[in-house]
Amino acid sequence: EAQVTQNPRYLITVTGKKLTVTCSQNMNHEYMSWYRQDPGLGLRQIYYSMNVEVTDKGDVPEGYKVSRKEKRNFPLILESPSPNQTSLYFCASKQEEANEKLFFGSGTQLSVL
Amino acid sequence: SQQGEEDPQALSIQEGENATMNCSYKTSINNLQWYRQNSGRGLVHLILIRSNEREKHSGRLRVTLDTSKKSSSLLITASRAADTASYFCAPRRTGGGNKLTFGTGTQLKVEL
C-alpha cells in the first residue's frame, strides 16, 4: 500500500532534549516536506527536499534540521526542543512534477514541556 | 507566502444539504488543490483544478475556479456525517516551483 509513515504518533519530551521524528515513503517520490499545524495558523511548511541531498527552508525553519540521505526517508530533527515547538507535525511527499498531489503521513503530536 | 484563505472558517449543516466553501488567493496560479483533514489526521487530496479549467467534478464534489477573481469554490452535494472534516485549498503559485502552502481551512460539521 502506498503510504507515508511517520513515527512516533505521539511524543512528550522536555525542553532541550534532542529528538527525531522519522518519515518514510514507499512511493519513490522525489519531493518530501515537513509541515507543522497550529490552531489558528493552519499548516506551515518547515523544510522540504526536492531529492536526495537537496533540502531547503520553508516558512518556519528555525529550530529544526532535516536530512535526505536516502530517497525514501526524510527525518525531522529538533536539536534543542522548546515549548513553542509543541505542535502537530506532518510529513508529506509527492512526485517531482509540480502538478502532482501531496500524500500526507498520519501526523506526530509533539508536546515539549 | 502565497496561500489560500478559506471562507467560512466554520460551517454547520444538516445531512443531505449541500456544503459550499470558498478559497481566495492573491497571485497567479498554475493549479489549485483541495484537501480534506479528518480530526488530527493527515490531509487527503480531493481534487486538483488547473488554471485553464473552470469547473471539475469528482463524485459528489464540484470545484470551480475563477482566475479573474482569484477564487475557487468547493461544493459537496448531498452531504453525509462522514464529510465532517476540515477542508483546505492550496493554490500553486506560478513560478513557485513545488511549494504548496495551506491556509487555516474551513471546518465543516454535518449533523444527522
Chai-1 contact restraints between the chains, C-beta under 6 A:
chainA,res_idxA,chainB,res_idxB,connection_type,confidence,min_distance_angstrom,max_distance_angstrom,comment,restraint_id
A,Y31,B,N98,contact,1.0,0.0,6.0,A-B,restraint_1
A,G42,B,F102,contact,1.0,0.0,6.0,A-B,restraint_2
A,G42,B,G103,contact,1.0,0.0,6.0,A-B,restraint_3
A,G42,B,T104,contact,1.0,0.0,6.0,A-B,restraint_4
A,L43,B,F102,contact,1.0,0.0,6.0,A-B,restraint_5
A,D59,B,S1,contact,1.0,0.0,6.0,A-B,restraint_6
A,F90,B,G42,contact,1.0,0.0,6.0,A-B,restraint_7
A,A98,B,N98,contact,1.0,0.0,6.0,A-B,restraint_8
A,N99,B,N31,contact,1.0,0.0,6.0,A-B,restraint_9
A,K101,B,H45,contact,1.0,0.0,6.0,A-B,restraint_10
A,F104,B,G42,contact,1.0,0.0,6.0,A-B,restraint_11
A,F104,B,L43,contact,1.0,0.0,6.0,A-B,restraint_12
A,G105,B,G42,contact,1.0,0.0,6.0,A-B,restraint_13
A,S106,B,R41,contact,1.0,0.0,6.0,A-B,restraint_14
A,S106,B,G42,contact,1.0,0.0,6.0,A-B,restraint_15
A,G107,B,G42,contact,1.0,0.0,6.0,A-B,restraint_16
